[in-house]
Amino acid sequence: MPAEPKVKGPASYFPSIEKTYGQPIDHWLTLLDGMGAMKHMEMVAALKSGHGLGHGHANALVAYWRARNTN
């Protein structure tokens, strides 16, 4: 049986984000939905200052959200 493919990119941070902050990824993506008009780094700063996320985790969430919502 082949191994599952390794998760790459921003989503690779998701297990650590859920464990560290005690919220599912959908919680953070819903917060980002409300910040849609902000620029990337403004969204990162809002997650860091308003919700206590570290820079890497905040950046990964924003990068994932923007990739998923930019078509």
N, C-alpha and C positions, 0 to 999 in steps of 0.2 A: 504494500500500500504506500503510495507516494506521500511524502511529508507535505503539510499545508504550506503554501507560499508565505514567506516572511513578509510581514507588513512593513512597508517602506513609507518614507515621507512623513508629513505631519501626523498621520494617524498612528505612527509607531509610538507616539507619546501618550496615546489615550489611556492605556492601562495605568500608567504612572499618574496621570492627571486625576483619574477617578479615585485611585488609592490615596493620593496626597490630599485632595480637597473634599472627598466624600460626596461628590455629586456626579451623576451620570453625564456623559458627553452631551446628550440632548439638552441638559440644563444650560450648559455654556453656549451651545449653538442657538438656543432660544434667546439668551441674553444678547448675543451678537445680532440676531435678527432685528432687535430693537435699535441697533446702532448703525443700521445699513448705510446711512449717508456719510458716516465718518470715514476718514482715510485709514489705511492699514495701521500705521503707528499710533494713531489716536485710539483705535480700538484696543490695541495692545496696552497702551497706557491706562485706559479705562478698566481693563481686567486687572491690571497690576494694582492700581491705586484703590479701586472700588471693591475689589474682591480678593485681594491678597495673593494673586497668582504670581509665580516667578516669571521672568522674562521669556525663557525658552518655552514654557508651557503656554503662556498667553500668545506668543508668536505662532506656535504650532496650531492652536485653535483658530486664530484669525486666518492663517494661511489656508487651512482646510476649508473654513467657512467661505472665504473669498473664492477659492477654486470651485467650490460646489455651487455658488450663487452668481457666478459671472459667466454668462453665456451669450 
